[in-house]
Amino acid sequence: GSQNREEEQQILGRVAELLDRLREWEIELRDVSTGLVDFPTVIDGERAWLCWRLGEPEVNYWHGVDEGFVGRRPIGD
């Protein structure tokens, strides 16, 4: 019904608003289902991503800009 459509539109609008906020903060949502996000950084003079996944107690991993999740390694390595 029309009430369901209105609720869906409100939800979609809120999702779009939240995604815009992430982009403003330069946070990349990589995978909604696992809560995987990347934050831009510089490591050893090179652009890279700090990498965090929902459930991890803190940001402990990073990867190069062209590596993605498979290139993930602990900070400090």
WOJO-V684595 format. One record per residue. N is the residue number from 1. PHI is phi in whole degrees, -180 to 180 (999 if undefined). Layout:
# WOJO-V684595
n;phi
N;PHI
N;PHI
This chain:
# WOJO-V684595
n;phi
1;999
2;-67
3;-66
4;-63
5;-63
6;-65
7;-63
8;-61
9;-63
10;-65
11;-64
12;-62
13;-64
14;-67
15;-61
16;-61
17;-62
18;-68
19;-64
20;-62
21;-64
22;-59
23;-63
24;-60
25;-85
26;62
27;-99
28;-103
29;-81
30;-93
31;-150
32;-64
33;-66
34;-106
35;68
36;-84
37;-133
38;-123
39;-122
40;-68
41;-155
42;-127
43;-127
44;52
45;79
46;-113
47;-64
48;-154
49;-124
50;-78
51;-127
52;-138
53;-127
54;-48
55;102
56;-77
57;-67
58;-159
59;-79
60;-123
61;-132
62;-148
63;-155
64;-66
65;-64
66;-104
67;-95
68;72
69;-57
70;-65
71;-92
72;-62
73;-143
74;-63
75;-62
76;101
77;-88
